[in-house]
Amino acid sequence: MTYQQTLDFLYNSLPVFQHVGGSAYKAGFDNIVALEEALGNPHRKIRSVHVAGTNGKGSVSHMVASTLTAAGYRTGLFTSPHLKDFRERIRIDGRMISEEEVIGFVERNRGTIDRVQPSFFEITTAIAFDCFARHEVDVAVVEVGMGGRLDSTNIIRPLVSVITNIGYDHTQFLGDTLEEIAGEKAGIIKEDTPVVVGESRIETQLVFIDKAKASRAPILFADQTYRVLGQISRPQGQSFEIENRLDGSRFRIDSDLPGLYQRKNVLTALTALDVLNGAGGLSISREQVFRGIATAARTTGLMGRWQQLGERPLVVCDTGHNEAGITEVAAQLAAQHYRKLLMVVGFVEDKDLSKVLPLLPKDAYYFFTRAAIRRALDEKELARRAGAYGLRGECVGSVSEALRLARSQAGPEDLIFVGGSTYVVAEII
């Protein structure tokens, strides 16, 4: 099989959430357990860090992985979704696995795959665990696909469990209230295993405390451990002035990840690294933490987080797509200086737009579009729904054409934003 033939098999023979939405979601562990047993249970051969959350889990995973690499550990990183290449999901020390790795796995295990009939995410999880074990990584940073409790990654026994935050997303699977969603995320908390929660909020704090207590799991809230005293943003990153709330010490840390919302993620990453450096049994110096976070994007190839794509006019994209993510995008847009704001946006059809459209700026001109996937919401229907919230613009049938039109109408002092969906961003990066 060629690499493209292998991808065609994975995309077309297995249920893919990107293509069909909820029908691809398989809750529970029967399939991943069957795959892992056939492979010799590679997930048991690696130490790991498990990261869940509504938003920020990708950024936190990349910061932690970059720091572990800076500390000299051979580090695996499993994240989703990918933007351009399937292999973005599985990296070792920041480098994507080879095409031959993907081909070889499918060819060796085709019989098992045909017998088990796993989902796309389940088979991707198995590829990651198998690859990490065969390459003998020291630590693997594993990002949850959806939720936590029933996610196929939740068969691991990590050194630390990390839950970045809780917001409304995938409510058809995870629950209609923040407490219910928190309960699903808290499902990654393991017995006698430390847990770091990024944000302490009234609606969810007791859910995590109760689950941690029942599991005899030491718990730390990142925003009660550290706080940001100051933040200086730059086009290609930013600097944070941090205070340790526990001992009062202060320090500055740089990051090559732009976006005001990274102020939350950096606190979660710092707290998780503290745990790894203590109860986790790893050795990570303060200088290695600084270097790892300062080079997270460069080391791991992270894309799509307030990423700049052009100048004069300034063009940026962001993968924020749910209520919490769009809230952060709107705050970032409000902090920018521009003459005119043009928005290239598209969403998937199962997104609750009543939660996100009211958050978008009304003083912008919109290019309503759709990504080239089956789940994309028709651009005319998007424009109709957006109009009810005072958002005005025009409909364009493809993301690339929408961006071309936006550029043609923009002046050098204007700002073009591209987002609404991960798949919209993927088409223009």
N, C-alpha and C positions, 0 to 999 in steps of 0.2 A: 504493500500500500504506500502511496505517496502521502505527504503531510496533508495535502488538500483532501485526498480521499478519506484520510482518517478523520479530519474535521467534519467532512460531510456525513460520515457515519455517526459521529457523536451528536451532531446537530439534528440530523434527520431520522435517526433510528431511536433516539432517546427523547423523552419529554423535556423540553427546554423552556424554563420560565420566561425567558426573553421573548419566545415566540408565541406561547399559548397561555401565559399567565398562570392562574391558580391551579389549573388541571395538572401542571407539572410538579406541583408541590406534594412531596410524599413525607408526611410526618411519621416519625418512628424510626426504629433502628434495624428492622429485619434485613433490609437490602444491604446496608453498609456493613452489618455484622457478617452477612454471608460473603460479601466481597473481601472483607478483611481476613476472614478465616481461610479463604482460598489463597490469599496472599501471604499467609503466615503471620497475620496480625502485626503489620509493620508499625502501627500507631503505638504499640506497647514498647517499641524499641527506641523511642525518641522522647526527650524532655520537651515540654511545650509551654506556651503561654496562650491562653484562650481569651479572645476578645469579642464581646457582644455589645449591642447598643443600637439605638435608633439612628443616630448620626455620629460621625467622628470616629467610628471604629476603624475605618481605613487609614485615616491620618495617624491615629494612635498606634496601630499595628506597624505602620511604616517607620514611625519614630522609634519604637522599641526595637524593631528589627535592625534598623540602621545603627543604633547604639550597641547592640549585641555584636554586630559585625566590627564596629570600631573597637570593641573590647577584646577582639581576637577570637570570638566564638564563630564557628561555622554555623550559619543561621539560615534556616528555611523560612519562607514567608508564603502563606496561602491566603489569598484575598479574592473577592469577587465584587462586581462582574469585571470583565476586561473591557477595555475601550477599543483597542486596535487588533491585538493578537491574543489568542487563547492562552498563550504561554505567559502572559502577564500575571496570570493567577498563581503561578508556581515559580518561585525564585529561590535561588541559593546565593547568599551574600550579594543580593541585589541583581544578579544576572538571571534572566529567564532560562528555564530548562530548554534543552535543545529540541528541535523538531523530531529527531530520532528517538528521544525519550518518550514522546507522546505516541509515535508510531509503534515503537517496540512494546509499550504497555498494552495497547489495544490488540496487537497481533498475538502476544503471549496469552492474553486473557479473554480472547473473543468468545470461547466456549462458556466461560463463567458469566460474561456479560449477557450472552444470549439466554442463559438459564435464569439468571437473577432478574433481568429486565429492570435495571436501576434507572433512576432519573439522571439527567445530565449532571446535576450538582452532586449526586451520590457518586457517580463514576469519577467526576473531577476530584472529589475529596479522596477517593481511593488512589488515584494517580499521585496526588500530592503526598499522602502518607507513604506510599511505596517508594517514591522518588527520594523523599527525605531519609528513609531508613537505609536505602541502598547507598546513598551518598554519605551516610553516617554524620548527619548534621548534629551539632551539639545541642541546639535548641531550635524548635520550630514555633514561629508565631502564627497562630491559626485564627483566622477571622470567621465568625459565625456567618452562615448564609442568610438565615432568617430566624428571628426569635431567639431560641437558645435551648429550651427544655427538650424539644423534639428534633432539633437540627442534627443532621448526620455527623457534624463535627463533634457532637457532645459525647462521643465514646472515649475521648482522651481524658487522661488524668494529669492536668497541668500543674506547673509549679505555682502559678497564680492565675486566678480568673479575673477578668477585667470587664466591667460594664460601663460604657462611656456615659450614656444618658438614656432618658426615656421620653418618647414622643409618640404621636399618633402616626402609624404607618402599618400597612398590611393588617388592618383591623379585622378583616374577614377571617384571618387565621389566628391572630394573637389576642383579640379581645377589643371591646369598645371603650374601656376605661384605662386610664394610666396605671391603675392598680393591677388590672388584669394583664396588661402588657408587661409591666414590671415583673409579675409572677412568671411569665414565660421567659424573660431574660434571666431572672434569678435561677432558672433551671440549670445554668452552667456552674452554679456554686457547688463545690464538691466537699465531702467530709474532710475535715482537718486540712483544708487548703485555703490559703489566704485569698481574699477577694478585695479588689479595689473598685469602688464606684465613683464615677467622675463627678456627678452632681448630686447634692443632697437637696431634695425638694419634699415638701410636706406630703404630697400625694403618694410618694413612692418609698420614702426613706424607711418606714417601718416594715415594708415588704422585704427589703433587703436585710434589714437587721434581724427580723424573725427567721428568715431562711438561713442566714449565717449562724445564728444561735443554734438552730436545730441541727445544723451540720457541723457544729464546733469549728467553724471557719472564722479566723480572725478577719475583721472587716475594717477598711479604711475608706473614708470619703476624701477624694482628692481636693475638693474645694474647702475642706476643713484642715487639710495638711499643708497646702500651699495657696498663695494668692498672688495675682498679678497687680503690682503697684503702678506699672507704667508699660505702655506699648508703643513702639515706634515702627510704623509700617513703611516698607519700601516696595518698589515694583516687583522685585524678585525675592521678597522675604521680609523679615521683621526682627526686631529685638524686644525682649521682655525683661522688665525688672521684676524679680520674683522675691517674695518673702516666704520663708519657712515659718508657718504658724506655730510649729511645735517648739522651736528654739529661738525664733526671732532673727535668724541669720538672713542676709539678703545677698542676691547675686544677679548678674545679667546673663541671659542666655539668648543666643541667636538661633534663628530658624530660617531655612530656605523655602518654607511653605508659607505663601501669602494668605491673606484672609483674616479678618478680625476675629472670626470664630475659632482660630487656632489657639487663642488665649485659654480656652477651656481644654482643648486637647493636650496642650503642653503640660498642664497640671496633672492630667490623668497619666500621661506617659512618665512624668517624673516620679509620681507616686508608685506606679507599677515597677519602675526600675529600682526604686528604693527597696521594694519587697524582694525583688529578684536578687538584690545585692545583700539581703539579710537572710530571711527565712528560705529564699529560693536557692541559697547555696552557691550563687555565682559571685564573681569578683569583678566589679565594674567601678572604675575610678570616676571622680567628678569630671576630670578632663575628658574622659571617654564619653561620658554623658553629653557634655557640651559639644564635642565633635560629632557625635552621632545625630543629635537633634539638628545641629547646624547644617548637616549634609543629608538629611533624610530623603529629600526629593532626588538629589543627585545619586545617592547610593542605591536607592530602591526603584527609581523610575516612576515615582508617583506622579500622576497627571490629573487634571480636571478640577483642582482645588484653586479657585480664583486664579486660573492660569491665564497669563497674558499671551495673546495670539498676534497682536499687531499694535503699531503706534501711529498716531496722527492719521485717522482717528484711533483712539485706544480701543482695542477689542479684547474682551475677557470672556472666559467661560467658567461655569461652575456646575458640578453634578448634583448640587442640592435639589431635591425633588419632592420632599414631603413637607408637612407644615413647619416643622422645626427648621429644616434646611432652607426653605424659602424665606422664613423669617430672618435667618442670618444673611441670606443673599440681599434681601431688601435693606437691612441695616448697612451692609457693605456699600450698596448703591447710594444710599442716602449720605454716606461719608465721602463720596467722590465729588470732584469738581469737573463740570462739563458744561458745554453750551446747550447741547441737545442729547437726549437719551433715546436710543433705539434698541428695541428688545426683539431678539429672535428666539421664539419660544415654541415648544411642543411638549405634549404630555402623552402618557399611555392612557388607553381608554378606561382602565379600571381605577384610575386615580380619582379620589374625592376632590374635585375641583372647588367645591364650596369652601374647603379649608385653605386652599392655596391662592386662588385667584384674588380674593380680597386683600391679600398681602402685597401684591405687585403694585409698583408705582403707577399712578394714574396720569402723571405728566409725561409719560413716554409714548413714543409711536411704536406700534407692534407689527411684527411680521409673524403671523401665525402659520406654523408649518408642522410637518410630521416627519418622524424618522422612518427609515425604510425597513420597518419591522411590522409584523402582523398586528401587534398589540397597540400600535400608534393610533391615537385619536385623530379622526379626520380634521383637517385644518379649518374647514368651514364650520364644523360643529364646535370646535374650540373657539373660533371667533364669535359664534353666536352666544356661547356661554360667557365668554369674557366680556361681551358687550353689556351684560346685565350688571357688571361691576364697574362700568365706566371705562373699560380698556378699549382703545380704538386702534385700528390699523388695517392691514390688508392680508389676504390669504395667499400663501405660496406653497406649491406642491412638494418642494424638496428643501432640505436644510441648506444644501450648498447654494441653491438659487436664492433662498431667503437671505443668506449672508451676503451674497453678491449684490443683491438689491439694497441691503442696508448700507454696504460700503459705498455704493453709488450715490446714495442720498446723504451721506455723512460728510461733515466738514472736519478739518484737522483738530478742532477743539471738542468734537463730539465723542460720545461713549457708546459703543455697541456691546450689548450683553447677549450671550448665547447660553441657553439652558432650559430648565423645566424638566428635562429628562436626561438620564445618563446616556441614552441612545442618541439623543440630539447632539450632545457634546462629543460622543464617540465619532460621529460622522465628520466633524470639522477639525478635530485635532490632527 
